[in-house]
Amino acid sequence: ALAHQGQVRNSGEAYITHPLAVAEILADQRMDGEALCAAILHDALEDTALPRSFIADTFGESVAEMVEGVTKLDKIQFNNRQEADAESFRKMMLAMSRDIRVILIKLADRSHNMRTLSDMPVEKWRRIASETLDIYVPIANRLGLNQTYRELQDLAFRYLRPWRYQVLEKAVMKARSRRRDLLQKLQRDVEGAFKNANLSIHIFGREKTLYSIYQKMGQKHLSFAQVTDIYGMRILVPNLIDCYTGLGILHQLYKPVPGKFKDHIAISKVNGYQSLHTTLVGPAGINVEFQLRTDAMHVVAESGVAAHWMYKTSDPVH
Ligand code: MN
């Protein structure tokens, strides 16, 4: 806070609110003390007079190294998109192989900058949003950071195509409220069927992101009314084998849509994601996509590599 004193964000707030917000995002991912420390200091080397030696002496060498790593990533400049794709990936991966926390700090930094993008001048929105889609979204995906991946995609979409985003947002809200009764009935039916089978589960309604709906419309040349899988539910079960039992229960309850079943448990995705996916034809013919997974699979599905820190409980803070 002392080093950033006098500096302000575009919103007019003190600059330190930004590094603190970045640290908060990482705290939610249960990152360790060193990473949180480096997050709070992440803009200090580049934007303030604070010397590296002060950071190393006060907070330790590995914190100083992380701050330096984030600063180096910030300095990469690209002339065009292809160069950006290849070059940034290479640099990111290099930095990552030394300390993956550098990438996680950089992604949290981008998340907060995207959340506050409306404070930036309008003429900068397009460049920053497409850079987010081209560079940061693929990295979040590669690392299995699904929450970050989805949030960055939706925020980038909002600023790249503001008008389409708004229209789609309204259409989805309307469709969901029109179907609310049916979805509640579906959820009660599913809960009842699992109860009869003596399987205790947690079931959640799941919102598909606007960006994924928008992408589907583009790829398959569909109008919004033709996109059938905007409703989703997620079921968490105690054990791996329960995923398959649960699949049987669902398929007995409602007809599955042919060709929609995917076993990402037996064959997990490259980023570690595991779940069973199936789409059912629910009441009144609405399609609902189900995901079945265990609690442990869920942590990995949402947080990818960051799941590693979620399971560590007593990290010493250096
Ligand atoms: Mn920053």
py3Dmol code that shows the C-alpha trace and the ligand (Angstrom):
import py3Dmol

protein = """\
ATOM      1  CA  ALA A   1       0.000   0.000   0.000  1.00  0.00           C
ATOM      2  CA  LEU A   2       2.887   2.347   0.776  1.00  0.00           C
ATOM      3  CA  ALA A   3       4.612   1.583  -2.523  1.00  0.00           C
ATOM      4  CA  HIS A   4       1.412   2.199  -4.514  1.00  0.00           C
ATOM      5  CA  GLN A   5       0.507   5.311  -2.525  1.00  0.00           C
ATOM      6  CA  GLY A   6      -0.887   8.099  -4.730  1.00  0.00           C
ATOM      7  CA  GLN A   7      -1.679   5.683  -7.609  1.00  0.00           C
ATOM      8  CA  VAL A   8      -5.328   5.162  -8.523  1.00  0.00           C
ATOM      9  CA  ARG A   9      -7.307   2.712 -10.658  1.00  0.00           C
ATOM     10  CA  ASN A  10      -9.482   4.003 -13.506  1.00  0.00           C
ATOM     11  CA  SER A  11     -12.391   3.833 -11.080  1.00  0.00           C
ATOM     12  CA  GLY A  12     -10.665   6.416  -8.882  1.00  0.00           C
ATOM     13  CA  GLU A  13     -10.067   3.871  -6.097  1.00  0.00           C
ATOM     14  CA  ALA A  14      -6.645   3.512  -4.495  1.00  0.00           C
ATOM     15  CA  TYR A  15      -4.455   1.216  -6.625  1.00  0.00           C
ATOM     16  CA  ILE A  16      -3.869  -1.241  -3.771  1.00  0.00           C
ATOM     17  CA  THR A  17      -7.526  -2.366  -4.073  1.00  0.00           C
ATOM     18  CA  HIS A  18      -6.520  -4.192  -7.286  1.00  0.00           C
ATOM     19  CA  PRO A  19      -3.684  -6.374  -5.920  1.00  0.00           C
ATOM     20  CA  LEU A  20      -5.836  -7.081  -2.843  1.00  0.00           C
ATOM     21  CA  ALA A  21      -8.726  -8.217  -5.052  1.00  0.00           C
ATOM     22  CA  VAL A  22      -6.340 -10.479  -6.977  1.00  0.00           C
ATOM     23  CA  ALA A  23      -5.133 -11.999  -3.690  1.00  0.00           C
ATOM     24  CA  GLU A  24      -8.761 -12.545  -2.676  1.00  0.00           C
ATOM     25  CA  ILE A  25      -9.480 -14.516  -5.859  1.00  0.00           C
ATOM     26  CA  LEU A  26      -6.454 -16.717  -5.092  1.00  0.00           C
ATOM     27  CA  ALA A  27      -7.501 -17.084  -1.443  1.00  0.00           C
ATOM     28  CA  ASP A  28     -10.814 -18.489  -2.696  1.00  0.00           C
ATOM     29  CA  GLN A  29      -8.731 -21.037  -4.625  1.00  0.00           C
ATOM     30  CA  ARG A  30      -7.000 -21.834  -1.313  1.00  0.00           C
ATOM     31  CA  MET A  31      -3.608 -20.810  -2.645  1.00  0.00           C
ATOM     32  CA  ASP A  32      -0.740 -20.786  -0.151  1.00  0.00           C
ATOM     33  CA  GLY A  33       0.602 -17.807   1.797  1.00  0.00           C
ATOM     34  CA  GLU A  34       3.520 -17.204  -0.548  1.00  0.00           C
ATOM     35  CA  ALA A  35       1.231 -16.969  -3.560  1.00  0.00           C
ATOM     36  CA  LEU A  36      -1.117 -14.554  -1.755  1.00  0.00           C
ATOM     37  CA  CYS A  37       1.882 -12.467  -0.750  1.00  0.00           C
ATOM     38  CA  ALA A  38       3.164 -12.393  -4.342  1.00  0.00           C
ATOM     39  CA  ALA A  39      -0.357 -11.497  -5.551  1.00  0.00           C
ATOM     40  CA  ILE A  40      -0.472  -8.445  -3.277  1.00  0.00           C
ATOM     41  CA  LEU A  41       2.959  -7.430  -4.602  1.00  0.00           C
ATOM     42  CA  HIS A  42       2.369  -8.424  -8.233  1.00  0.00           C
ATOM     43  CA  ASP A  43       2.397  -4.903  -9.714  1.00  0.00           C
ATOM     44  CA  ALA A  44       4.961  -3.469  -7.289  1.00  0.00           C
ATOM     45  CA  LEU A  45       8.103  -4.200  -9.333  1.00  0.00           C
ATOM     46  CA  GLU A  46       6.726  -2.739 -12.535  1.00  0.00           C
ATOM     47  CA  ASP A  47       4.691   0.193 -11.267  1.00  0.00           C
ATOM     48  CA  THR A  48       6.494   1.358  -8.129  1.00  0.00           C
ATOM     49  CA  ALA A  49      10.013   2.149  -6.962  1.00  0.00           C
ATOM     50  CA  LEU A  50      10.119  -0.908  -4.698  1.00  0.00           C
ATOM     51  CA  PRO A  51      13.363  -2.803  -5.438  1.00  0.00           C
ATOM     52  CA  ARG A  52      13.415  -6.570  -5.912  1.00  0.00           C
ATOM     53  CA  SER A  53      15.941  -6.878  -3.064  1.00  0.00           C
ATOM     54  CA  PHE A  54      13.410  -5.329  -0.644  1.00  0.00           C
ATOM     55  CA  ILE A  55      10.792  -7.919  -1.640  1.00  0.00           C
ATOM     56  CA  ALA A  56      13.285 -10.772  -1.329  1.00  0.00           C
ATOM     57  CA  ASP A  57      14.571  -9.571   2.070  1.00  0.00           C
ATOM     58  CA  THR A  58      11.132  -8.883   3.511  1.00  0.00           C
ATOM     59  CA  PHE A  59       8.995 -11.657   2.033  1.00  0.00           C
ATOM     60  CA  GLY A  60      11.497 -14.285   0.922  1.00  0.00           C
ATOM     61  CA  GLU A  61      13.187 -15.294  -2.299  1.00  0.00           C
ATOM     62  CA  SER A  62      10.354 -17.402  -3.722  1.00  0.00           C
ATOM     63  CA  VAL A  63       7.859 -14.526  -3.336  1.00  0.00           C
ATOM     64  CA  ALA A  64      10.332 -12.224  -5.112  1.00  0.00           C
ATOM     65  CA  GLU A  65      10.741 -14.797  -7.876  1.00  0.00           C
ATOM     66  CA  MET A  66       6.985 -15.065  -8.393  1.00  0.00           C
ATOM     67  CA  VAL A  67       6.564 -11.269  -8.546  1.00  0.00           C
ATOM     68  CA  GLU A  68       9.386 -11.152 -11.081  1.00  0.00           C
ATOM     69  CA  GLY A  69       7.728 -13.918 -13.081  1.00  0.00           C
ATOM     70  CA  VAL A  70       4.405 -12.054 -13.263  1.00  0.00           C
ATOM     71  CA  THR A  71       6.237  -8.843 -14.225  1.00  0.00           C
ATOM     72  CA  LYS A  72       8.024 -10.616 -17.085  1.00  0.00           C
ATOM     73  CA  LEU A  73       4.751 -12.021 -18.422  1.00  0.00           C
ATOM     74  CA  ASP A  74       3.335  -8.471 -18.417  1.00  0.00           C
ATOM     75  CA  LYS A  75       6.147  -7.251 -20.628  1.00  0.00           C
ATOM     76  CA  ILE A  76       5.520  -9.680 -23.498  1.00  0.00           C
ATOM     77  CA  GLN A  77       4.341  -7.664 -26.501  1.00  0.00           C
ATOM     78  CA  PHE A  78       2.842  -9.109 -29.651  1.00  0.00           C
ATOM     79  CA  ASN A  79       2.605  -7.802 -33.197  1.00  0.00           C
ATOM     80  CA  ASN A  80      -0.244  -9.985 -34.343  1.00  0.00           C
ATOM     81  CA  ARG A  81      -2.573 -12.649 -33.167  1.00  0.00           C
ATOM     82  CA  GLN A  82      -0.693 -15.670 -34.536  1.00  0.00           C
ATOM     83  CA  GLU A  83       2.523 -14.470 -33.015  1.00  0.00           C
ATOM     84  CA  ALA A  84       0.659 -13.811 -29.795  1.00  0.00           C
ATOM     85  CA  ASP A  85      -0.773 -17.313 -29.692  1.00  0.00           C
ATOM     86  CA  ALA A  86       2.481 -19.159 -30.229  1.00  0.00           C
ATOM     87  CA  GLU A  87       4.833 -16.822 -28.429  1.00  0.00           C
ATOM     88  CA  SER A  88       2.747 -16.203 -25.348  1.00  0.00           C
ATOM     89  CA  PHE A  89       1.989 -19.871 -24.932  1.00  0.00           C
ATOM     90  CA  ARG A  90       5.673 -20.668 -25.054  1.00  0.00           C
ATOM     91  CA  LYS A  91       6.589 -17.985 -22.509  1.00  0.00           C
ATOM     92  CA  MET A  92       3.673 -18.900 -20.279  1.00  0.00           C
ATOM     93  CA  MET A  93       4.608 -22.551 -20.322  1.00  0.00           C
ATOM     94  CA  LEU A  94       8.248 -21.747 -19.582  1.00  0.00           C
ATOM     95  CA  ALA A  95       7.309 -19.616 -16.614  1.00  0.00           C
ATOM     96  CA  MET A  96       4.840 -22.264 -15.526  1.00  0.00           C
ATOM     97  CA  SER A  97       7.354 -25.067 -15.518  1.00  0.00           C
ATOM     98  CA  ARG A  98       9.323 -23.124 -12.925  1.00  0.00           C
ATOM     99  CA  ASP A  99       6.347 -22.167 -10.757  1.00  0.00           C
ATOM    100  CA  ILE A 100       2.726 -22.690 -11.760  1.00  0.00           C
ATOM    101  CA  ARG A 101       1.632 -20.159  -9.140  1.00  0.00           C
ATOM    102  CA  VAL A 102       2.918 -17.396 -11.460  1.00  0.00           C
ATOM    103  CA  ILE A 103       0.312 -18.382 -14.052  1.00  0.00           C
ATOM    104  CA  LEU A 104      -2.430 -18.631 -11.439  1.00  0.00           C
ATOM    105  CA  ILE A 105      -1.599 -15.104 -10.215  1.00  0.00           C
ATOM    106  CA  LYS A 106      -1.603 -13.833 -13.805  1.00  0.00           C
ATOM    107  CA  LEU A 107      -5.012 -15.424 -14.462  1.00  0.00           C
ATOM    108  CA  ALA A 108      -6.457 -13.921 -11.258  1.00  0.00           C
ATOM    109  CA  ASP A 109      -4.992 -10.548 -12.308  1.00  0.00           C
ATOM    110  CA  ARG A 110      -6.758 -10.861 -15.674  1.00  0.00           C
ATOM    111  CA  SER A 111     -10.020 -11.928 -14.009  1.00  0.00           C
ATOM    112  CA  HIS A 112     -10.071  -8.811 -11.849  1.00  0.00           C
ATOM    113  CA  ASN A 113      -9.120  -6.557 -14.759  1.00  0.00           C
ATOM    114  CA  MET A 114     -11.949  -8.087 -16.823  1.00  0.00           C
ATOM    115  CA  ARG A 115     -14.431  -7.675 -13.955  1.00  0.00           C
ATOM    116  CA  THR A 116     -13.545  -3.980 -13.832  1.00  0.00           C
ATOM    117  CA  LEU A 117     -13.203  -3.461 -17.589  1.00  0.00           C
ATOM    118  CA  SER A 118     -16.162  -1.063 -17.661  1.00  0.00           C
ATOM    119  CA  ASP A 119     -13.928   1.441 -15.815  1.00  0.00           C
ATOM    120  CA  MET A 120     -11.573   1.471 -18.816  1.00  0.00           C
ATOM    121  CA  PRO A 121     -12.117   3.756 -21.825  1.00  0.00           C
ATOM    122  CA  VAL A 122     -14.502   2.103 -24.338  1.00  0.00           C
ATOM    123  CA  GLU A 123     -11.895   2.091 -27.126  1.00  0.00           C
ATOM    124  CA  LYS A 124      -9.754  -0.351 -25.118  1.00  0.00           C
ATOM    125  CA  TRP A 125     -12.512  -2.922 -24.487  1.00  0.00           C
ATOM    126  CA  ARG A 126     -12.169  -4.750 -27.795  1.00  0.00           C
ATOM    127  CA  ARG A 127      -8.401  -5.259 -27.626  1.00  0.00           C
ATOM    128  CA  ILE A 128      -8.355  -6.404 -24.004  1.00  0.00           C
ATOM    129  CA  ALA A 129     -11.392  -8.675 -24.435  1.00  0.00           C
ATOM    130  CA  SER A 130     -10.005 -10.398 -27.544  1.00  0.00           C
ATOM    131  CA  GLU A 131      -6.622 -10.831 -25.874  1.00  0.00           C
ATOM    132  CA  THR A 132      -8.458 -12.505 -22.994  1.00  0.00           C
ATOM    133  CA  LEU A 133     -10.231 -14.885 -25.381  1.00  0.00           C
ATOM    134  CA  ASP A 134      -7.111 -15.626 -27.466  1.00  0.00           C
ATOM    135  CA  ILE A 135      -4.516 -16.004 -24.721  1.00  0.00           C
ATOM    136  CA  TYR A 136      -5.955 -16.426 -21.234  1.00  0.00           C
ATOM    137  CA  VAL A 137      -9.072 -18.507 -21.893  1.00  0.00           C
ATOM    138  CA  PRO A 138      -7.090 -21.342 -23.586  1.00  0.00           C
ATOM    139  CA  ILE A 139      -4.576 -21.375 -20.716  1.00  0.00           C
ATOM    140  CA  ALA A 140      -7.348 -21.544 -18.089  1.00  0.00           C
ATOM    141  CA  ASN A 141      -8.871 -24.390 -20.074  1.00  0.00           C
ATOM    142  CA  ARG A 142      -5.567 -26.232 -20.393  1.00  0.00           C
ATOM    143  CA  LEU A 143      -5.058 -26.017 -16.642  1.00  0.00           C
ATOM    144  CA  GLY A 144      -8.612 -27.173 -15.950  1.00  0.00           C
ATOM    145  CA  LEU A 145      -9.512 -23.921 -14.148  1.00  0.00           C
ATOM    146  CA  ASN A 146     -13.108 -24.155 -15.270  1.00  0.00           C
ATOM    147  CA  GLN A 147     -14.550 -21.430 -13.093  1.00  0.00           C
ATOM    148  CA  THR A 148     -11.951 -18.977 -14.361  1.00  0.00           C
ATOM    149  CA  TYR A 149     -12.372 -20.293 -17.917  1.00  0.00           C
ATOM    150  CA  ARG A 150     -16.133 -19.719 -17.925  1.00  0.00           C
ATOM    151  CA  GLU A 151     -15.952 -16.329 -16.235  1.00  0.00           C
ATOM    152  CA  LEU A 152     -13.275 -15.012 -18.607  1.00  0.00           C
ATOM    153  CA  GLN A 153     -15.215 -16.259 -21.646  1.00  0.00           C
ATOM    154  CA  ASP A 154     -18.447 -14.596 -20.568  1.00  0.00           C
ATOM    155  CA  LEU A 155     -16.751 -11.319 -19.618  1.00  0.00           C
ATOM    156  CA  ALA A 156     -14.848 -11.219 -22.921  1.00  0.00           C
ATOM    157  CA  PHE A 157     -18.074 -11.920 -24.824  1.00  0.00           C
ATOM    158  CA  ARG A 158     -19.871  -9.145 -22.919  1.00  0.00           C
ATOM    159  CA  TYR A 159     -17.294  -6.554 -24.000  1.00  0.00           C
ATOM    160  CA  LEU A 160     -16.639  -7.859 -27.521  1.00  0.00           C
ATOM    161  CA  ARG A 161     -20.293  -8.155 -28.531  1.00  0.00           C
ATOM    162  CA  PRO A 162     -22.191  -6.007 -26.009  1.00  0.00           C
ATOM    163  CA  TRP A 163     -25.413  -5.909 -28.007  1.00  0.00           C
ATOM    164  CA  ARG A 164     -25.586  -9.662 -28.684  1.00  0.00           C
ATOM    165  CA  TYR A 165     -24.670 -10.383 -25.106  1.00  0.00           C
ATOM    166  CA  GLN A 166     -27.588  -8.308 -23.824  1.00  0.00           C
ATOM    167  CA  VAL A 167     -30.117  -9.815 -26.228  1.00  0.00           C
ATOM    168  CA  LEU A 168     -29.006 -13.337 -25.366  1.00  0.00           C
ATOM    169  CA  GLU A 169     -28.964 -12.607 -21.628  1.00  0.00           C
ATOM    170  CA  LYS A 170     -32.590 -11.470 -21.790  1.00  0.00           C
ATOM    171  CA  ALA A 171     -33.658 -14.460 -23.910  1.00  0.00           C
ATOM    172  CA  VAL A 172     -32.033 -16.954 -21.519  1.00  0.00           C
ATOM    173  CA  MET A 173     -33.577 -15.306 -18.456  1.00  0.00           C
ATOM    174  CA  LYS A 174     -36.992 -15.404 -20.088  1.00  0.00           C
ATOM    175  CA  ALA A 175     -36.647 -19.056 -21.130  1.00  0.00           C
ATOM    176  CA  ARG A 176     -35.505 -20.075 -17.666  1.00  0.00           C
ATOM    177  CA  SER A 177     -38.340 -18.341 -15.856  1.00  0.00           C
ATOM    178  CA  ARG A 178     -40.887 -19.779 -18.294  1.00  0.00           C
ATOM    179  CA  ARG A 179     -39.592 -23.273 -17.592  1.00  0.00           C
ATOM    180  CA  ARG A 180     -39.028 -22.857 -13.861  1.00  0.00           C
ATOM    181  CA  ASP A 181     -41.982 -25.070 -12.862  1.00  0.00           C
ATOM    182  CA  LEU A 182     -40.931 -27.879 -15.190  1.00  0.00           C
ATOM    183  CA  LEU A 183     -37.347 -27.768 -13.964  1.00  0.00           C
ATOM    184  CA  GLN A 184     -38.478 -27.900 -10.354  1.00  0.00           C
ATOM    185  CA  LYS A 185     -40.682 -30.899 -11.116  1.00  0.00           C
ATOM    186  CA  LEU A 186     -37.775 -32.571 -12.876  1.00  0.00           C
ATOM    187  CA  GLN A 187     -35.524 -31.984  -9.879  1.00  0.00           C
ATOM    188  CA  ARG A 188     -38.148 -33.428  -7.486  1.00  0.00           C
ATOM    189  CA  ASP A 189     -38.563 -36.506  -9.724  1.00  0.00           C
ATOM    190  CA  VAL A 190     -34.813 -37.074  -9.816  1.00  0.00           C
ATOM    191  CA  GLU A 191     -34.462 -36.632  -6.047  1.00  0.00           C
ATOM    192  CA  GLY A 192     -37.307 -39.111  -5.496  1.00  0.00           C
ATOM    193  CA  ALA A 193     -35.778 -41.724  -7.798  1.00  0.00           C
ATOM    194  CA  PHE A 194     -32.392 -41.531  -6.041  1.00  0.00           C
ATOM    195  CA  LYS A 195     -34.084 -41.687  -2.636  1.00  0.00           C
ATOM    196  CA  ASN A 196     -35.888 -44.880  -3.681  1.00  0.00           C
ATOM    197  CA  ALA A 197     -32.517 -46.339  -4.636  1.00  0.00           C
ATOM    198  CA  ASN A 198     -31.079 -45.333  -1.223  1.00  0.00           C
ATOM    199  CA  LEU A 199     -28.441 -43.153  -2.835  1.00  0.00           C
ATOM    200  CA  SER A 200     -27.788 -39.822  -1.142  1.00  0.00           C
ATOM    201  CA  ILE A 201     -26.977 -37.085  -3.627  1.00  0.00           C
ATOM    202  CA  HIS A 202     -26.640 -33.345  -3.994  1.00  0.00           C
ATOM    203  CA  ILE A 203     -28.396 -31.952  -7.039  1.00  0.00           C
ATOM    204  CA  PHE A 204     -27.910 -28.469  -8.446  1.00  0.00           C
ATOM    205  CA  GLY A 205     -29.392 -26.558 -11.329  1.00  0.00           C
ATOM    206  CA  ARG A 206     -26.587 -25.540 -13.640  1.00  0.00           C
ATOM    207  CA  GLU A 207     -26.467 -22.447 -15.789  1.00  0.00           C
ATOM    208  CA  LYS A 208     -24.815 -22.762 -19.154  1.00  0.00           C
ATOM    209  CA  THR A 209     -22.705 -19.722 -19.901  1.00  0.00           C
ATOM    210  CA  LEU A 210     -23.979 -17.207 -22.425  1.00  0.00           C
ATOM    211  CA  TYR A 211     -20.761 -17.615 -24.358  1.00  0.00           C
ATOM    212  CA  SER A 212     -21.234 -21.379 -24.778  1.00  0.00           C
ATOM    213  CA  ILE A 213     -24.810 -20.836 -26.009  1.00  0.00           C
ATOM    214  CA  TYR A 214     -23.599 -18.121 -28.373  1.00  0.00           C
ATOM    215  CA  GLN A 215     -20.838 -20.394 -29.690  1.00  0.00           C
ATOM    216  CA  LYS A 216     -23.289 -23.236 -30.285  1.00  0.00           C
ATOM    217  CA  MET A 217     -25.613 -20.928 -32.236  1.00  0.00           C
ATOM    218  CA  GLY A 218     -22.690 -19.829 -34.406  1.00  0.00           C
ATOM    219  CA  GLN A 219     -21.159 -23.260 -35.005  1.00  0.00           C
ATOM    220  CA  LYS A 220     -24.423 -25.038 -35.799  1.00  0.00           C
ATOM    221  CA  HIS A 221     -26.186 -22.075 -37.410  1.00  0.00           C
ATOM    222  CA  LEU A 222     -29.050 -22.177 -34.917  1.00  0.00           C
ATOM    223  CA  SER A 223     -31.424 -19.504 -33.711  1.00  0.00           C
ATOM    224  CA  PHE A 224     -31.818 -19.155 -29.954  1.00  0.00           C
ATOM    225  CA  ALA A 225     -35.134 -21.024 -30.080  1.00  0.00           C
ATOM    226  CA  GLN A 226     -33.346 -23.960 -31.743  1.00  0.00           C
ATOM    227  CA  VAL A 227     -30.700 -24.285 -29.031  1.00  0.00           C
ATOM    228  CA  THR A 228     -32.203 -27.066 -26.941  1.00  0.00           C
ATOM    229  CA  ASP A 229     -29.605 -27.614 -24.260  1.00  0.00           C
ATOM    230  CA  ILE A 230     -29.667 -24.446 -22.225  1.00  0.00           C
ATOM    231  CA  TYR A 231     -30.817 -26.289 -19.102  1.00  0.00           C
ATOM    232  CA  GLY A 232     -28.375 -28.282 -17.070  1.00  0.00           C
ATOM    233  CA  MET A 233     -28.222 -30.137 -13.772  1.00  0.00           C
ATOM    234  CA  ARG A 234     -25.345 -31.505 -11.799  1.00  0.00           C
ATOM    235  CA  ILE A 235     -25.518 -34.448  -9.411  1.00  0.00           C
ATOM    236  CA  LEU A 236     -22.806 -35.127  -6.838  1.00  0.00           C
ATOM    237  CA  VAL A 237     -22.683 -38.718  -5.560  1.00  0.00           C
ATOM    238  CA  PRO A 238     -20.559 -40.334  -2.791  1.00  0.00           C
ATOM    239  CA  ASN A 239     -18.508 -42.839  -4.816  1.00  0.00           C
ATOM    240  CA  LEU A 240     -17.249 -43.427  -8.333  1.00  0.00           C
ATOM    241  CA  ILE A 241     -19.461 -46.464  -8.898  1.00  0.00           C
ATOM    242  CA  ASP A 242     -22.520 -44.405  -7.852  1.00  0.00           C
ATOM    243  CA  CYS A 243     -21.987 -42.277 -10.970  1.00  0.00           C
ATOM    244  CA  TYR A 244     -22.824 -45.318 -13.106  1.00  0.00           C
ATOM    245  CA  THR A 245     -25.702 -46.397 -10.839  1.00  0.00           C
ATOM    246  CA  GLY A 246     -27.009 -42.848 -11.043  1.00  0.00           C
ATOM    247  CA  LEU A 247     -26.790 -42.921 -14.815  1.00  0.00           C
ATOM    248  CA  GLY A 248     -29.011 -46.020 -14.836  1.00  0.00           C
ATOM    249  CA  ILE A 249     -31.496 -44.335 -12.509  1.00  0.00           C
ATOM    250  CA  LEU A 250     -31.679 -41.261 -14.768  1.00  0.00           C
ATOM    251  CA  HIS A 251     -32.080 -43.304 -17.955  1.00  0.00           C
ATOM    252  CA  GLN A 252     -34.929 -45.281 -16.381  1.00  0.00           C
ATOM    253  CA  LEU A 253     -36.619 -42.075 -15.262  1.00  0.00           C
ATOM    254  CA  TYR A 254     -36.503 -40.150 -18.549  1.00  0.00           C
ATOM    255  CA  LYS A 255     -35.448 -41.138 -22.064  1.00  0.00           C
ATOM    256  CA  PRO A 256     -31.881 -40.176 -22.895  1.00  0.00           C
ATOM    257  CA  VAL A 257     -31.161 -38.307 -26.123  1.00  0.00           C
ATOM    258  CA  PRO A 258     -29.206 -40.707 -28.402  1.00  0.00           C
ATOM    259  CA  GLY A 259     -25.588 -39.764 -29.009  1.00  0.00           C
ATOM    260  CA  LYS A 260     -25.380 -37.386 -26.042  1.00  0.00           C
ATOM    261  CA  PHE A 261     -23.886 -39.754 -23.462  1.00  0.00           C
ATOM    262  CA  LYS A 262     -20.188 -39.220 -22.683  1.00  0.00           C
ATOM    263  CA  ASP A 263     -18.059 -41.144 -20.200  1.00  0.00           C
ATOM    264  CA  HIS A 264     -15.428 -38.620 -19.102  1.00  0.00           C
ATOM    265  CA  ILE A 265     -14.678 -40.819 -16.082  1.00  0.00           C
ATOM    266  CA  ALA A 266     -13.278 -43.838 -17.899  1.00  0.00           C
ATOM    267  CA  ILE A 267     -11.670 -41.461 -20.389  1.00  0.00           C
ATOM    268  CA  SER A 268     -10.940 -38.212 -18.547  1.00  0.00           C
ATOM    269  CA  LYS A 269     -10.186 -34.999 -20.393  1.00  0.00           C
ATOM    270  CA  VAL A 270      -6.537 -33.981 -20.820  1.00  0.00           C
ATOM    271  CA  ASN A 271      -6.901 -31.353 -18.082  1.00  0.00           C
ATOM    272  CA  GLY A 272      -8.055 -33.985 -15.585  1.00  0.00           C
ATOM    273  CA  TYR A 273     -11.811 -33.305 -15.832  1.00  0.00           C
ATOM    274  CA  GLN A 274     -13.996 -36.305 -14.947  1.00  0.00           C
ATOM    275  CA  SER A 275     -17.817 -36.664 -15.114  1.00  0.00           C
ATOM    276  CA  LEU A 276     -20.543 -38.638 -16.815  1.00  0.00           C
ATOM    277  CA  HIS A 277     -22.647 -36.534 -19.179  1.00  0.00           C
ATOM    278  CA  THR A 278     -26.067 -37.406 -20.505  1.00  0.00           C
ATOM    279  CA  THR A 279     -29.003 -35.447 -21.884  1.00  0.00           C
ATOM    280  CA  LEU A 280     -32.578 -36.452 -20.981  1.00  0.00           C
ATOM    281  CA  VAL A 281     -35.875 -35.554 -22.571  1.00  0.00           C
ATOM    282  CA  GLY A 282     -37.660 -34.168 -19.520  1.00  0.00           C
ATOM    283  CA  PRO A 283     -41.256 -33.155 -18.926  1.00  0.00           C
ATOM    284  CA  ALA A 284     -42.917 -31.274 -21.827  1.00  0.00           C
ATOM    285  CA  GLY A 285     -40.077 -32.431 -24.082  1.00  0.00           C
ATOM    286  CA  ILE A 286     -37.418 -30.074 -22.751  1.00  0.00           C
ATOM    287  CA  ASN A 287     -33.858 -31.344 -22.985  1.00  0.00           C
ATOM    288  CA  VAL A 288     -31.802 -31.210 -19.808  1.00  0.00           C
ATOM    289  CA  GLU A 289     -28.119 -32.058 -19.670  1.00  0.00           C
ATOM    290  CA  PHE A 290     -26.982 -33.962 -16.569  1.00  0.00           C
ATOM    291  CA  GLN A 291     -23.482 -34.248 -15.165  1.00  0.00           C
ATOM    292  CA  LEU A 292     -22.738 -36.957 -12.602  1.00  0.00           C
ATOM    293  CA  ARG A 293     -19.581 -36.873 -10.525  1.00  0.00           C
ATOM    294  CA  THR A 294     -18.129 -37.409  -7.046  1.00  0.00           C
ATOM    295  CA  ASP A 295     -17.162 -34.548  -4.679  1.00  0.00           C
ATOM    296  CA  ALA A 296     -13.469 -35.117  -5.420  1.00  0.00           C
ATOM    297  CA  MET A 297     -14.107 -35.020  -9.190  1.00  0.00           C
ATOM    298  CA  HIS A 298     -16.092 -31.826  -8.643  1.00  0.00           C
ATOM    299  CA  VAL A 299     -13.185 -30.003  -7.004  1.00  0.00           C
ATOM    300  CA  VAL A 300     -10.940 -30.909  -9.943  1.00  0.00           C
ATOM    301  CA  ALA A 301     -13.689 -30.075 -12.453  1.00  0.00           C
ATOM    302  CA  GLU A 302     -14.051 -26.548 -11.074  1.00  0.00           C
ATOM    303  CA  SER A 303     -10.464 -25.748 -10.171  1.00  0.00           C
ATOM    304  CA  GLY A 304      -8.113 -27.998 -12.149  1.00  0.00           C
ATOM    305  CA  VAL A 305      -4.495 -27.585 -11.077  1.00  0.00           C
ATOM    306  CA  ALA A 306      -5.610 -25.283  -8.256  1.00  0.00           C
ATOM    307  CA  ALA A 307      -7.359 -28.292  -6.693  1.00  0.00           C
ATOM    308  CA  HIS A 308      -3.897 -29.268  -5.502  1.00  0.00           C
ATOM    309  CA  TRP A 309      -3.917 -26.335  -3.036  1.00  0.00           C
ATOM    310  CA  MET A 310      -7.496 -26.915  -1.964  1.00  0.00           C
ATOM    311  CA  TYR A 311      -6.520 -30.175  -0.357  1.00  0.00           C
ATOM    312  CA  LYS A 312      -3.545 -28.691   1.478  1.00  0.00           C
ATOM    313  CA  THR A 313      -4.805 -27.390   4.788  1.00  0.00           C
ATOM    314  CA  SER A 314      -1.888 -26.270   6.921  1.00  0.00           C
ATOM    315  CA  ASP A 315       0.521 -24.347   4.754  1.00  0.00           C
ATOM    316  CA  PRO A 316       3.215 -22.481   6.620  1.00  0.00           C
ATOM    317  CA  VAL A 317       3.206 -18.785   5.693  1.00  0.00           C
ATOM    318  CA  HIS A 318       6.769 -17.655   5.082  1.00  0.00           C
TER     319      HIS A 318
END
"""
ligand_1 = """\
1
MN
Mn -2.300 -6.255 -12.018
"""
view = py3Dmol.view(width=600, height=400)
view.addModel(protein, "pdb")
view.setStyle({"model": 0}, {"cartoon": {"style": "trace"}})
view.addModel(ligand_1, "xyz")
view.setStyle({"model": 1}, {"stick": {}})
view.zoomTo()
view.show()
